[in-house]
Amino acid sequence: MSRGNVELIEQLVAVFNERGIEATREFCDPEMEFHEPPEQPGARVARGIDQVVEFFTEFDSAWESHRSEPLEIRAVGEDKVLLETVEHFVGRDGVAVEAPFSSVHTIRDGKVLRWQGFWERGRALEAVGLTE
């Protein structure tokens, strides 16, 4: 199942880049949670796919564009996938920003049930019991 979980996240990222967060619903459990990075001031938790889409839409509204460039996608155990990306943002004024990002996805029945974001790679590794 772990290869299938990796493929699920590969597809989710591709669809996000092509069509935006709304189009990723098909990959997500209706009860999914998204946990904003703990390093982020005022980090929040979105519960349910509708609130997850709302969070992402709100965050991305500040940008002209947002694209995720996957660097590594790997299964960790039977139900988790570690995703490391570079997030590419272009501001409404044309200024481009790149930021490394890591996330841990918990999969249940072929859908993303939990999505935890991290701005610091080490914290993502710790969350799945790995070290640098």
N, C-alpha and C positions, 0 to 999 in steps of 0.2 A: 504493500500500500504506500510505502514512503515515496517510491518513484511517481506514483499517481498524485501524491500530495505536491511534489515539486512541480509536476506538469500543471496542476491546478493554479499554483502561484505564478508560473510563467505565463499562463493564459490570462490571469487576472491583470498582471502588469501590462501585457500587450493591449488588452481591451481598454484599460485605464488610459494608456497613452494615445490610443486611436480615438476613443469616444467619450472619455471622461468617467467620473465616479458613478454617475447614474447607471451606466451600462454594465457596471461590475456586479450588480445585484444578483445576477444568475449564479455567481460563484460564492455567494454568502448565505449563511443560515439566517432566516428571518430574525432570530434572537441574538445575532452576533453582537459583540461589544468591540468598540475601538477605544483603546487607552492612549491618550496623547502622551508624548515623551515625558517621563518624570522630570527631566532636566528643564522642561519648559515651564515658565512661571504660570501658575494657575492651571496646571494640567487638569483636563477634564476626562470624563468617561462618557462615551456615547453608547446607549443601550438600544438595540434594535436597529435593523437596517435603515429605516427611515431617518433616525437620528444620526447614524453614521454618514449617510449621504448629505444630510444637512450640515454636519461639522465640516466635511471636506469642501462642500460648496461655499460655505462661509470663508474658510481659510483661503481657498483658491480665488475668491472674488477680488482679493487684493492684487492679483497677478494677471498679466496679459496671457501668460501661458505657464504651464507646469507639466514637466515630463520626468518620468523616472527611468534612469538608466541602470538596469540590473548589472551588478558586478559578480555576485555569487548568490546562488539559490541552493540550499542544501537541507536535506531531511535531517531532523534530529529526533531520533526515536520514531515511534509509530504514528504520532499524531501532531508533530510540530515541524514547521519549516522556518529556517532562518533565511531572511532576505537582506542582502546588503546592496545598497544602491547609491548612486549620486543623483540627487534631486536637482533638476535644472529649472530655474524660475526666470521669467522675463517680466520685469515690472512694466507698468503702464507707461513709464517714461523711457522704456527701452533698455534700462539697466539690467544686465544679466547677473544672476547669482547662482552659484553651485554649492551644494551642501551634502556631505556624506550623511547617510541615513541607514539605520538598521531596523528591522522589525521581526517579530516572532509571530507566526500565524499558527493557531491551534485549529486543527481540522477535525470535523465530526461528520461522518456520513458523506464525505466528498464535498463538503462546504466549509468555508471559513467561519468558525464559531467565535474566535477571539483574535484580535489584531492589536499587538502592543508595539508602539513605536518608540525608538530611542535615537537621540541625536549622538550619543556616545556608544561606539561599537562595543566597548568593554562591558557596558551594562547589558547589552543584548546577549552577549556571550554568557555572562553570569546568569541571566534569566533562563538559559537552557542548560546550565551546568557545564559550560565550556570555559576555557581560558585562552588567552592569546596564544 
